[in-house]
Amino acid sequence: EGTLMLSRADDVEGVRIAVDGVHDYRTMLDQTGMGGGNSLGNQSGGIGGDDGKSLEDLFYQKEMEIAKLAFTYQFTHAVVYAWVKLREQ
């Protein structure tokens, strides 16, 4: 249901409504100022905001955290996949 809503979203408000049930995505939108709050956040092209991170930066950071966590699990192919993805960066 959330994926269908996300595919039909035409603006930032539609995306916010679609991902409102997913805590990680809602937090990322709030950090960039796109979460529907009163602050301008990072909507001015990277100027302003708390730490200057865009939504793309937060997605990248989350992907790297997941890849690093894969190294804690032994004897799976996920370690090789995570190593390859980290080397691509």
Secondary structure in CASP SS format (residue, H / E / C, confidence):
PFRMAT SS
TARGET T0000
AUTHOR 0000-0000-0000
METHOD secondary structure of the structure
MODEL  1
E C 1.00
G H 1.00
T H 1.00
L H 1.00
M H 1.00
L H 1.00
S H 1.00
R C 1.00
A C 1.00
D C 1.00
D C 1.00
V H 1.00
E H 1.00
G H 1.00
V H 1.00
R H 1.00
I H 1.00
A H 1.00
V C 1.00
D C 1.00
G C 1.00
V C 1.00
H H 1.00
D H 1.00
Y H 1.00
R H 1.00
T H 1.00
M H 1.00
L H 1.00
D H 1.00
Q H 1.00
T H 1.00
G C 1.00
M C 1.00
G C 1.00
G C 1.00
G C 1.00
N C 1.00
S C 1.00
L C 1.00
G C 1.00
N C 1.00
Q C 1.00
S C 1.00
G C 1.00
G C 1.00
I C 1.00
G C 1.00
G C 1.00
D C 1.00
D C 1.00
G C 1.00
K C 1.00
S C 1.00
L H 1.00
E H 1.00
D H 1.00
L H 1.00
F H 1.00
Y H 1.00
Q H 1.00
K H 1.00
E H 1.00
M H 1.00
E H 1.00
I H 1.00
A H 1.00
K H 1.00
L H 1.00
A H 1.00
F H 1.00
T H 1.00
Y C 1.00
Q C 1.00
F C 1.00
T C 1.00
H C 1.00
A H 1.00
V H 1.00
V H 1.00
Y H 1.00
A H 1.00
W H 1.00
V H 1.00
K H 1.00
L H 1.00
R H 1.00
E H 1.00
Q C 1.00
END
